[in-house]
Amino acid sequence: MDQEQRIAELEARVAQLERKIAALQPQKPTLTGINNVSPAVKSHTVSEKKEPTDWETLIGRVWLPRIFVIVLLVGIVWAFKASIDRGYITEPVRIVLGFIVSGWLLWMGSRQMKHQRTGLGQVLLGAAICIVILTTFAMHMLYGFIPASLAFPLNIIWIAGGVFLSYRHRSQALAVLSSLAGVFIPFLVESHNPNSLFFVAYEIALYVTFLYVAIRKQYLVLYYTSAALLQIVFFLFFIITGGEEGSTFAVGSIIQHAALLLFFLRQTVYMRSQTGMLFTTFVLTTVWLNIAFAEVQVEWMLLGIFVLYGSIAYALLGRNRKKAAVAISIASFALASYILYVLENENETIMILLEGTLALYLGIVLQSKLQQITGGLIYGLSLMVTIARDIEFVVSSVTFNWCVMLITAAWLYKLLKQKRLFKEEKVFRIMGVGYAFLLLVFLTEFTGAVMREMSFEIMQLAISTVWALYAVAGILYGARSANKDLRRLGMALLIITLLKAIFFDLPFLSLLVRAVLFIGLGVIGLIVSRFFYTTK
């Protein structure tokens, strides 16, 4: 009896376990679909929905303080002006009021930040910085109470205070405002003999400070604005000083680029932005070098930049491929610029062709899109220069450039196809058509150079003959390699050759040459047509 009871209990437990397992298994979806979704899935779906923008909070906390602090400042300026016009406020009182208002705004802004009213607090703190800088400007420039030797350090202190506040309250807006005020401080200080060296040293020190804050706090807007402002004030001061001492500004631009490179190598917070800024400042630095230095000096500096970035790329190749690719790209542009300076027109094209080929090869091997774009731009530039030059003599540097271009283009096309750099076959087909067109242009130019001593009608006859033979070669090779595109291109070129003969050559050719041309084209056309009957 005990044994039967145990068996019954075991059967009850097994049934209970089966019910639990069945409950745990997911139910099969029914045709009603939406109504049978489990609560967990529903809650997950709802949680993934993007929350709607709270416009009331956005406007009330962010934009209203910004708008009305401007209104407040305008009102203060008007009241200030009205009081001055009526003689209520003397010059010393104006300065004292400026410092008092700035101090009050600073206190109020800090208090708002303490109570988590971030938008309002940032606006008040920014207004405090603006007012204290303007007060110092008035004290120095308008009323002459203090000399430039005192006004400049005071403004430095105010800017340092703005940096401290932005760092303390983690406010990018305050940092941007401080950088904007800081770079223009030298323009707010009166100087009869502006010193370019002192100006550049100050601006570079200020820029490095804000660059450090931007990288440390990951302030992308500050990263961009501080770099742009530095180049803007360099240009403005260069114009104000009459275009003199350009070498000082060129050195300042070099230091800016070096600082960006150093931070890029040490700490990469936002790869694309830092890469773009490196390229931009490299271009701007090259412009400054051209303005400030002689051609020989620019050549050596470009060569130095190439060696520097080439060494960096070599050092980073095994550790960080992305950074190595950036260094290789800038080194490629520096080398291309150096070649353009050093070599003459006949030799520079061939060297840039080879450099562009090498740059593209490195981009393909390193699988770097940036380096591929760099190599493509350099190679494309040399390609356009080569096409633009006519082949006047059979044996010439232009003919050699064409041959190198056709060989490297064929090799790059083959390499790209092997590596399957482009997933769509259409891209390779377009590239193939482009190469066929380049070869046709070369054959036309070369034939013209061979026949340059002949009459015009003989030259046109020769060109039409070469076109027809080229078309036949394309059809035959396309049939042998089972390439429909080549066969179709060959047929199209054959028809174009016939149209050229009818509409362009015919009016200028003698009767005998017309006969030879049309007999030749007719025979070639019939042979090609017969060939298609024997080819599947």
LOZARO-32084 format. One record per residue (C-alpha): x, y, z. Coordinates in steps of 0.25 Angstrom, whole numbers, plus 5000, padded with zeros to 4 digits. Layout:
<sites>
XYZ;...
</sites>
This chain:
<sites>
500050005000;501150095003;501850064990;500550094982;500450224990;501850264986;501550234971;500350324972;501150434978;502250424968;501250424956;500550554963;501950624963;502250584949;500950644944;501250764952;502550784946;502050764932;501050874934;502150964939;502950934927;501850954917;501551094924;503051134922;503051104907;502651224898;501351214891;501251204876;500851334870;499451334864;498851404852;498351514861;499851544864;499751674872;498751624882;499651504886;500951584889;501351554903;501451674913;502951664913;503051684898;502051794899;502751864910;504051854902;503451904890;502852024897;504252054904;504952064890;504052174885;504652304885;504152404895;503452524890;504252654891;503752734903;503652874896;503252944908;504452904916;505352924904;504853064902;504653104917;505953054922;506953074910;506453174900;505653274909;506853304918;507753324906;506753414899;506453504911;507853514917;508053584903;506853674906;507353704920;508753744915;508153834904;507253894915;508453924924;509253984913;508054074909;507854114924;509354134925;509354224913;508154304918;508754324931;510054374925;509354474916;508654534928;509954544935;509554454947;510654354945;512154404944;513254314937;513754254950;512354224955;512154154941;513354064944;512954024958;511553994953;512053904943;512853824953;511753824962;510753764952;511753664947;511953614961;510453614964;510253524951;511353434955;510753414969;509353394963;509953294952;510653214962;509453204971;508553154960;509553054956;509553004970;508052984970;508152904957;507653014948;508752994938;508253074926;507953194934;509253184942;510053174929;509453294923;509653384935;511153334937;511353364922;510753504924;511653534936;512953504927;512453594916;512153704925;513453704933;514253694919;513453814914;513653894927;515153874926;515153914911;514454044915;515354064927;516554054917;516154104903;514954194906;515354264919;516854244919;516854204934;517854094933;518954064923;519053944913;520053884922;518953864933;517753844924;518353724917;518653644929;517353684935;516653624923;517453494924;516953484938;515553494934;515753394923;516453294932;515253314941;514353274930;515153154927;515053114942;513553134942;513353054930;514252944935;513552944949;512152944944;512452854932;511852964922;512352964908;511553094905;512353164915;513653104909;513253154895;512853294900;514253304908;515053254895;514253354887;514553474897;515953424899;516453424884;515953564882;516553624895;517753684887;516853764878;516253824891;517553874896;518154004889;519453984883;520154084874;521253984870;520553844870;521553734873;521253614864;522153514872;521453554885;520153534878;520353404872;520953354885;519753394893;518753334883;519553204883;519553194898;518053224899;517753124888;518553014894;517853034907;516453024901;516952904892;517252834905;515952864911;515252824898;515952684898;515852664913;514352704914;514052644900;513452784896;513352764881;512852904878;513952974886;514952884878;514452934865;514253084869;515553104876;516353054864;515553134854;515653264863;517153244863;517253244848;516253364847;517053454857;518353414850;517753464837;517153594842;518453634850;519253604837;518353694829;518453804840;519953804841;520053824826;520353674822;521753684829;522353574838;521653464831;522653364836;522153384850;520753344846;521253234838;522053184850;520853204859;520053114849;521053004850;521053004865;519452994864;519652874855;520652814864;519752834876;518652764869;519552654864;520052634879;518652624884;518252534873;519352434876;519152434891;517652444892;516652414881;515352454886;514652474873;515352414862;514652474850;514752614855;516152614859;516552554846;515752654838;516452774847;517852714844;517552714829;516952854830;518152914838;519152844829;518552914817;518453054824;519853034829;520353004814;519653134810;520353214821;521653154817;521453204803;521153344807;522253354817;523453274812;524253264799;524053144790;525353074794;524953084809;523553034806;524052914798;524952874810;523752894820;522852804812;523952704811;524052704826;522552694828;522552574819;523752504827;523052534840;521752474836;522352364829;523152324842;521852334850;521152244840;522252144841;522352144856;520752134857;520652024846;520651904856;519951974867;518852064862;518452044847;517452164847;518452264852;519452204843;518552224831;518352374835;519852394836;520052324822;518952414816;519552544821;520952494817;520452464803;519852604801;521152664806;521952584796;521052624785;521252774789;522752754790;522752684776;521952804770;522952904775;524252824772;524052764758;523652834745;522352804738;522852694729;523452614741;522452644752;521252574745;521952444745;522452454759;521052484764;520452374756;521452274763;521152334776;519652334774;519752184770;520552154782;519552234791;518452154786;519152024787;519452054802;517952094804;517551954798;518551874806;518251954819;516751954816;516652094819;515552174813;516352304816;517552264809;516852214797;516152344796;517552414797;518152324787;516952344778;517052494778;518552494776;518452394764;517152464758;517952604758;519052544751;518152474741;517452604738;518752674735;519252564726;517952564718;517952714717;519352704710;519352674695;520352574689;521152654679;522252564677;522352414677;523552404686;523252504697;523052514712;521552534709;521552394702;522252334713;521352394724;520152334716;520752194715;521052204730;519652244733;519052134725;519952024731;519652074745;518152094743;518051944737;518851894749;517951974759;516751924752;517151784753;517551794768;516251864772;515551744765;516351644772;516151704786;514651724782;514751864788;513351904782;512251804784;511451854772;511851794759;511351924752;512452004758;513551914751;512751914738;512752074739;514252064742;514451974730;513752064721;514552184726;515852114723;515452074709;515152224707;516552264712;517152164703;516352214691;516852354694;518252314695;518152234681;517552364675;518652454680;519752364677;519252334663;519152494661;520552504666;521052394656;520352454644;520652604648;521452624635;520352564626;519252634620;517952654628;517152554620;518152444622;518252474637;516752464638;516752334630;517852274639;517052314651;515752254646;516552124643;517152114657;515752134663;515152024654;516351934657;516151964672;514651934671;514951794665;516051764675;515051794686;513951704680;514951594678;515451604692;514051614697;513651484690;514851404695;514651454709;513151434709;513051584712;511751644707;512151784711;513451784702;512651734690;511551834691;512651944693;513351894681;512051894673;511752034678;513052094674;512952024660;511652104658;512252234663;513452214654;512452204642;511752324647;513052404648;513352364634;512052414629;511852544636;513252584639;514252524630;513452524617;513352674614;514852684615;515352554608;515652534593;514852434585;515952334585;516152344600;514652334602;514652204594;515752144602;515152184615;513752124612;514252004606;515151974618;513952004628;513051914619;513951804619;514151814634;512751824637;512351704629;513451614635;513051654649;511551624645;511951484640;512751464652;511551484661;510851364653;511951274657;511951314672;510951274682;
</sites>
